[in-house]
Amino acid sequence: RRRLVPLNEDNGRFLLLAALIAAYLSAGATVFSALESPSEAAAQLRWNRTLHNFSRIFNISLPELRAFLRSYEAAMAAGIRVDALRPRWDFPGAFYFVGTVVSTIGFGMTTPATVAGKVFLIVYGLFGCAGTILFFNLFLERIISLLAFIMKACYERQLRRSGLLPPNFRREPAVSGVGSLVGWKPSVYHVMLILGIFAIALSCCASAMYTAVEGWNYVDSLYYCFVTFSTIGFGDLVSSQKAAYQHQGLYRFGNFIFILMGVCCIYSLFNVISIVIKQILNWVLKKFECRCCPKCHKSSTRLSRRNAITPGARLRRHNVTMDADGQYDSDTEGRRLSGEMISMRELTASNKVSLAILQKQLSETANGYPRNVCINTRQNGFSAGVGALAIMNNRLAETSDSR
């Protein structure tokens, strides 16, 4: 039967993610509506009762009272409060504002009121947000490189203890021989775990500071940290807004460092989680066998033979040449391509080849993929993704495996 709209794997993943996001939004709206709607209705009822009682006691008409309250709301939008607050547009306040603009936090407690300020904000935010996103991507690349270096050292130590590496093993360049671990890549799940632990520890430390200085309870402080670090920025809680603090300069510096590190860390964590979500989507597509996609359907027919022992497929996927051991003849290669079950001779030959290249590749768990493999497997300039996705594909193991 002819398919009306042919879909490839990327389009299928995109449509599946769009459907899941729509369902996720609907579920979140349902939960928040059930949790917050009764409280909102009760608050509105209390406010109407208070308004009528005030109008009756002080003999003020409701239209005049509402006009006064509208003026008060306008004053609040301009940053005027009953209690003394810090100036909004002095240099520290303006610096705080531009920091929330370029990081896309956007608390909303300070907004430009003049036409010139609004026009300048459009131009300023265009380049500022672009540069900040680039900074986040560079931070992501370096934090993953640091984690990879530490995890690689730990992995080498583990291999030495298990006897898979000689005691005098040293890292060598990529063009060196068999014993190099230069192609090793860290697991995306390990990186996600480390970034998650660091983000939780950073949020707990920042929450302790806000609880002590701002007077919030600890749950509100944690809520503020997540809303700020994730650049949601509701603006219902905003730090460093009082007129004066004890050790004010030190607190402003600490607040700036916590927000900067928190946003960078949460941004990196979000990108790692997005890779895991992408892998889940790939798994779902394979479960459904992607019948709407001819290419995926052809590949799924080969992958569906789970009872067939085909070690040659794994070696061909990594572009590993078998010149070191000439055990594969044309007859066995033809049987492997047809998907039939191999004989004991093929199984023995594949085991010998695996042992011969163990020090060079360490079978995905040590060396990962050689550098030339990662280059040759790219179909076009955008196959590995753009921006943060490309960084993750180049530096983490599971992302390369998913392509």
Secondary structure per residue as TSV (DSSP state, phi and psi in degrees):
chain	resnum	aa	ss	phi	psi
A	1	R	-	360.0	133.3
A	2	R	-	-74.4	136.6
A	3	R	-	-89.3	131.9
A	4	L	S	-73.0	-41.2
A	5	V	S	-125.7	99.5
A	6	P	-	-70.0	135.9
A	7	L	-	-124.5	135.8
A	8	N	-	-92.2	-177.3
A	9	E	H	-65.8	-40.2
A	10	D	H	-64.8	-43.0
A	11	N	H	-67.4	-37.7
A	12	G	H	-63.2	-40.8
A	13	R	H	-65.1	-39.4
A	14	F	H	-63.8	-46.1
A	15	L	H	-66.3	-38.8
A	16	L	H	-64.5	-42.0
A	17	L	H	-64.8	-39.9
A	18	A	H	-61.2	-42.3
A	19	A	H	-65.2	-40.4
A	20	L	H	-67.3	-38.1
A	21	I	H	-65.5	-41.6
A	22	A	H	-61.5	-43.0
A	23	A	H	-65.6	-38.6
A	24	Y	H	-64.3	-41.8
A	25	L	H	-65.0	-41.6
A	26	S	H	-64.3	-42.0
A	27	A	H	-65.2	-42.5
A	28	G	H	-63.7	-41.0
A	29	A	H	-63.2	-38.2
A	30	T	H	-64.4	-44.7
A	31	V	H	-66.4	-47.8
A	32	F	H	-66.9	-35.0
A	33	S	H	-64.2	-41.3
A	34	A	H	-68.6	-33.4
A	35	L	H	-79.7	-42.1
A	36	E	H	-99.9	-21.8
A	37	S	H	-63.5	-43.7
A	38	P	H	-61.5	-38.9
A	39	S	H	-65.7	-39.1
A	40	E	H	-65.1	-42.3
A	41	A	H	-65.3	-39.7
A	42	A	H	-66.2	-39.9
A	43	A	H	-65.5	-39.9
A	44	Q	H	-64.2	-38.8
A	45	L	H	-65.4	-43.5
A	46	R	H	-63.1	-38.9
A	47	W	H	-67.4	-41.0
A	48	N	H	-64.3	-38.4
A	49	R	H	-65.2	-42.8
A	50	T	H	-64.4	-39.7
A	51	L	H	-64.7	-44.9
A	52	H	H	-67.8	-40.2
A	53	N	H	-63.1	-41.5
A	54	F	H	-64.9	-41.5
A	55	S	H	-64.5	-37.9
A	56	R	H	-75.5	-40.4
A	57	I	H	-68.7	-45.7
A	58	F	T	-96.6	8.7
A	59	N	T	54.3	49.7
A	60	I	-	-117.8	132.1
A	61	S	-	-68.6	151.1
A	62	L	H	-63.9	-39.0
A	63	P	H	-61.0	-40.9
A	64	E	H	-66.9	-39.0
A	65	L	H	-66.7	-40.0
A	66	R	H	-67.7	-36.0
A	67	A	H	-63.3	-40.3
A	68	F	H	-64.0	-41.4
A	69	L	H	-67.3	-33.3
A	70	R	H	-64.7	-38.2
A	71	S	H	-65.3	-37.2
A	72	Y	H	-66.7	-38.8
A	73	E	H	-64.4	-38.7
A	74	A	H	-64.5	-37.5
A	75	A	H	-66.6	-39.0
A	76	M	H	-63.7	-39.7
A	77	A	H	-64.8	-28.8
A	78	A	T	-82.8	-3.2
A	79	G	T	96.3	12.6
A	80	I	-	-93.5	130.3
A	81	R	-	-128.3	163.1
A	82	V	S	-66.4	-46.9
A	83	D	S	-79.3	153.1
A	84	A	-	-67.8	129.7
A	85	L	B	-121.8	166.7
A	86	R	-	-67.2	152.2
A	87	P	-	-61.8	137.3
A	88	R	S	-80.0	-31.3
A	89	W	S	-118.1	21.6
A	90	D	S	-73.6	177.7
A	91	F	H	-62.0	-46.2
A	92	P	H	-61.7	-39.2
A	93	G	H	-66.5	-41.4
A	94	A	H	-66.7	-37.1
A	95	F	H	-64.7	-40.1
A	96	Y	H	-61.6	-39.0
A	97	F	H	-65.9	-48.6
A	98	V	H	-66.8	-30.1
A	99	G	H	-63.7	-40.6
A	100	T	H	-71.5	-23.4
A	101	V	H	-74.8	-54.9
A	102	V	H	-69.7	-26.3
A	103	S	T	-86.1	-0.5
A	104	T	T	62.3	20.8
A	105	I	-	-68.9	-54.0
A	106	G	-	59.7	63.4
A	107	F	-	-58.7	-41.6
A	108	G	-	92.4	-1.1
A	109	M	S	-76.7	-18.6
A	110	T	S	-129.3	125.0
A	111	T	-	-137.0	146.2
A	112	P	-	-67.6	137.3
A	113	A	-	-101.4	-21.6
A	114	T	S	-91.2	157.8
A	115	V	H	-66.2	-40.6
A	116	A	H	-62.3	-39.9
A	117	G	H	-65.6	-38.4
A	118	K	H	-68.5	-40.5
A	119	V	H	-65.9	-42.8
A	120	F	H	-64.5	-34.3
A	121	L	H	-63.7	-36.5
A	122	I	H	-62.2	-47.3
A	123	V	H	-69.9	-43.3
A	124	Y	H	-63.5	-43.7
A	125	G	H	-68.9	-29.4
A	126	L	H	-60.7	-52.1
A	127	F	H	-79.8	-33.3
A	128	G	H	-67.1	-43.9
A	129	C	H	-66.3	-39.3
A	130	A	H	-63.2	-44.4
A	131	G	H	-66.0	-36.2
A	132	T	H	-69.4	-38.3
A	133	I	H	-62.9	-39.1
A	134	L	H	-62.6	-40.8
A	135	F	H	-62.3	-41.6
A	136	F	H	-61.8	-41.2
A	137	N	H	-65.6	-40.3
A	138	L	H	-66.6	-37.4
A	139	F	H	-63.6	-42.3
A	140	L	H	-59.7	-43.3
A	141	E	H	-62.9	-40.8
A	142	R	H	-77.4	-35.1
A	143	I	H	-69.2	-35.4
A	144	I	H	-70.0	-38.0
A	145	S	H	-62.4	-41.0
A	146	L	H	-64.7	-46.2
A	147	L	H	-63.0	-38.4
A	148	A	H	-64.8	-39.7
A	149	F	H	-63.3	-44.5
A	150	I	H	-67.5	-44.9
A	151	M	H	-67.4	-32.7
A	152	K	H	-67.2	-41.0
A	153	A	H	-62.8	-41.9
A	154	C	H	-64.7	-36.6
A	155	Y	H	-69.0	-40.2
A	156	E	H	-61.6	-40.5
A	157	R	H	-63.7	-39.2
A	158	Q	H	-65.6	-39.8
A	159	L	H	-65.8	-37.2
A	160	R	H	-64.4	-41.1
A	161	R	H	-65.8	-34.7
A	162	S	H	-82.9	-6.1
A	163	G	T	86.2	8.1
A	164	L	S	-81.2	-17.3
A	165	L	S	-124.1	142.9
A	166	P	-	-68.5	154.0
A	167	P	T	-62.1	-30.6
A	168	N	T	-92.8	20.8
A	169	F	-	-69.7	135.0
A	170	R	-	-131.2	147.7
A	171	R	-	-66.6	138.0
A	172	E	-	-127.5	168.6
A	173	P	-	-62.3	168.1
A	174	A	T	-65.0	-25.8
A	175	V	T	-85.4	-0.1
A	176	S	S	-74.2	-173.8
A	177	G	-	-84.0	-141.2
A	178	V	T	-75.2	-29.6
A	179	G	T	-86.7	10.7
A	180	S	-	-83.4	143.4
A	181	L	-	-110.2	23.7
A	182	V	T	-67.4	-25.6
A	183	G	T	-85.8	2.8
A	184	W	-	-68.4	140.2
A	185	K	-	-128.1	142.6
A	186	P	-	-74.0	157.5
A	187	S	-	-74.9	138.0
A	188	V	H	-63.9	-29.9
A	189	Y	H	-73.0	-36.8
A	190	H	H	-66.9	-42.0
A	191	V	H	-63.7	-40.7
A	192	M	H	-63.0	-40.2
A	193	L	H	-64.4	-44.3
A	194	I	H	-65.8	-45.7
A	195	L	H	-63.8	-37.2
A	196	G	H	-64.3	-43.0
A	197	I	H	-63.5	-43.0
A	198	F	H	-64.9	-40.6
A	199	A	H	-64.9	-39.6
A	200	I	H	-66.1	-44.0
A	201	A	H	-63.4	-41.9
A	202	L	H	-64.5	-42.1
A	203	S	H	-66.1	-38.3
A	204	C	H	-65.1	-42.5
A	205	C	H	-65.3	-44.4
A	206	A	H	-64.5	-38.4
A	207	S	H	-64.7	-37.7
A	208	A	H	-62.3	-39.8
A	209	M	H	-66.2	-45.4
A	210	Y	H	-66.8	-35.4
A	211	T	H	-63.8	-40.6
A	212	A	H	-74.1	-37.4
A	213	V	H	-92.5	-46.1
A	214	E	H	-84.6	-19.4
A	215	G	-	83.4	13.3
A	216	W	-	-78.5	160.2
A	217	N	-	-77.6	166.5
A	218	Y	H	-68.1	-34.9
A	219	V	H	-65.6	-42.4
A	220	D	H	-62.9	-36.0
A	221	S	H	-66.8	-42.7
A	222	L	H	-62.5	-41.4
A	223	Y	H	-60.4	-44.4
A	224	Y	H	-62.9	-40.5
A	225	C	H	-62.2	-45.0
A	226	F	H	-66.8	-44.5
A	227	V	H	-62.8	-36.9
A	228	T	H	-78.7	-49.3
A	229	F	H	-64.3	-31.5
A	230	S	T	-84.7	3.0
A	231	T	T	62.3	23.6
A	232	I	-	-70.6	-52.8
A	233	G	-	61.8	61.4
A	234	F	-	-62.9	-41.9
A	235	G	-	94.5	1.8
A	236	D	S	-72.7	-28.6
A	237	L	S	-125.1	126.3
A	238	V	-	-134.8	129.8
A	239	S	S	-83.0	162.2
A	240	S	S	57.4	47.2
A	241	Q	-	-114.9	-7.1
A	242	K	B	-74.4	161.5
A	243	A	S	-66.5	-35.4
A	244	A	-	-150.8	146.2
A	245	Y	-	-130.1	158.9
A	246	Q	T	-75.3	131.3
A	247	H	T	55.0	55.2
A	248	Q	H	-63.2	-43.2
A	249	G	H	-63.2	-42.3
A	250	L	H	-65.0	-39.5
A	251	Y	H	-67.3	-40.8
A	252	R	H	-63.7	-39.9
A	253	F	H	-65.0	-44.9
A	254	G	H	-63.8	-38.4
A	255	N	H	-62.8	-42.2
A	256	F	H	-64.2	-44.0
A	257	I	H	-65.7	-43.8
A	258	F	H	-63.1	-42.7
A	259	I	H	-66.7	-42.8
A	260	L	H	-62.6	-50.3
A	261	M	H	-67.3	-37.5
A	262	G	H	-65.3	-43.6
A	263	V	H	-65.1	-43.5
A	264	C	H	-63.1	-42.3
A	265	C	H	-69.1	-44.7
A	266	I	H	-67.2	-35.9
A	267	Y	H	-60.9	-45.0
A	268	S	H	-63.8	-42.1
A	269	L	H	-64.1	-40.4
A	270	F	H	-61.1	-39.8
A	271	N	H	-67.8	-38.6
A	272	V	H	-66.1	-42.4
A	273	I	H	-62.8	-35.0
A	274	S	H	-63.9	-33.7
A	275	I	H	-66.4	-41.3
A	276	V	H	-63.5	-40.7
A	277	I	H	-63.0	-38.4
A	278	K	H	-62.9	-40.6
A	279	Q	H	-64.8	-37.6
A	280	I	H	-64.0	-40.0
A	281	L	H	-63.1	-41.2
A	282	N	H	-61.2	-39.9
A	283	W	H	-65.0	-40.9
A	284	V	H	-64.8	-41.5
A	285	L	H	-62.7	-38.4
A	286	K	H	-69.2	-33.6
A	287	K	H	-65.0	-40.6
A	288	F	T	-78.0	-6.0
A	289	E	T	61.8	9.5
A	290	C	T	44.7	59.1
A	291	R	T	-67.9	-18.8
A	292	C	T	-80.5	-5.9
A	293	C	-	-117.3	115.5
A	294	P	H	-61.1	-41.7
A	295	K	H	-64.9	-46.3
A	296	C	H	-66.0	-34.0
A	297	H	H	-67.3	-37.9
A	298	K	H	-65.6	-41.8
A	299	S	H	-69.8	-31.1
A	300	S	H	-71.1	-27.3
A	301	T	H	-66.9	-30.9
A	302	R	H	-77.2	-37.5
A	303	L	H	-76.1	-15.5
A	304	S	T	-75.1	-15.0
A	305	R	-	-81.5	74.3
A	306	R	T	-77.3	-18.8
A	307	N	T	-86.1	-10.2
A	308	A	S	-83.3	133.3
A	309	I	-	-90.2	107.5
A	310	T	-	-130.0	77.5
A	311	P	H	-68.5	-21.5
A	312	G	H	-65.8	-28.2
A	313	A	H	-65.0	-38.4
A	314	R	H	-68.2	-37.8
A	315	L	H	-71.5	-37.5
A	316	R	H	-67.2	-31.9
A	317	R	H	-64.6	-31.8
A	318	H	T	-96.6	8.7
A	319	N	T	56.1	40.7
A	320	V	-	-92.2	123.2
A	321	T	-	-80.2	149.5
A	322	M	-	-109.9	30.6
A	323	D	T	-69.0	-23.1
A	324	A	T	-70.1	-24.4
A	325	D	-	-141.3	113.4
A	326	G	-	-90.4	56.8
A	327	Q	-	-89.8	-16.6
A	328	Y	-	-94.5	116.8
A	329	D	-	-97.3	179.7
A	330	S	H	-66.9	-30.5
A	331	D	H	-68.6	-44.8
A	332	T	H	-68.8	-36.5
A	333	E	H	-64.5	-38.8
A	334	G	H	-65.2	-38.2
A	335	R	H	-67.0	-35.9
A	336	R	H	-67.9	-38.8
A	337	L	H	-67.3	-30.6
A	338	S	H	-78.6	-9.1
A	339	G	T	85.0	10.5
A	340	E	-	-78.2	164.9
A	341	M	-	-72.1	138.6
A	342	I	-	-85.8	165.0
A	343	S	-	-89.6	175.3
A	344	M	H	-64.9	-29.7
A	345	R	H	-64.0	-42.1
A	346	E	H	-65.6	-41.9
A	347	L	H	-62.8	-41.3
A	348	T	H	-65.5	-41.8
A	349	A	H	-63.7	-41.9
A	350	S	H	-65.6	-35.7
A	351	N	H	-64.9	-39.0
A	352	K	H	-64.8	-42.5
A	353	V	H	-64.8	-39.9
A	354	S	H	-62.3	-39.3
A	355	L	H	-68.6	-33.9
A	356	A	H	-69.2	-34.0
A	357	I	T	-103.5	15.6
A	358	L	H	-62.2	-44.0
A	359	Q	H	-69.5	-25.8
A	360	K	H	-82.9	-38.3
A	361	Q	H	-115.1	-30.8
A	362	L	G	54.5	28.9
A	363	S	G	48.1	56.9
A	364	E	G	70.8	-23.2
A	365	T	T	-90.5	-14.6
A	366	A	S	-116.4	-66.6
A	367	N	S	-83.0	-21.9
A	368	G	-	72.6	-125.0
A	369	Y	-	-119.1	140.0
A	370	P	-	-64.2	158.5
A	371	R	H	-64.3	-38.8
A	372	N	H	-66.5	-26.1
A	373	V	H	-68.4	-43.4
A	374	C	H	-62.7	-30.7
A	375	I	H	-78.4	-42.7
A	376	N	H	-72.7	-26.2
A	377	T	T	-80.7	-6.7
A	378	R	-	-78.8	128.3
A	379	Q	-	-82.7	-34.2
A	380	N	S	-152.8	-177.4
A	381	G	T	-67.9	-17.5
A	382	F	T	-112.9	8.5
A	383	S	T	-67.8	-27.6
A	384	A	T	-91.4	1.4
A	385	G	-	97.0	172.6
A	386	V	S	-124.8	143.3
A	387	G	T	68.9	-128.9
A	388	A	H	-61.6	-35.4
A	389	L	H	-64.1	-39.8
A	390	A	H	-65.4	-38.1
A	391	I	H	-61.8	-44.8
A	392	M	H	-65.8	-40.0
A	393	N	H	-64.2	-34.9
A	394	N	H	-79.6	-24.3
A	395	R	H	-117.1	-8.9
A	396	L	-	-117.6	151.3
A	397	A	H	-75.1	-48.9
A	398	E	H	-66.4	-28.1
A	399	T	H	-67.7	-39.5
A	400	S	H	-67.9	-34.1
A	401	D	H	-68.7	-25.8
A	402	S	H	-79.9	-17.8
A	403	R	-	-75.9	360.0
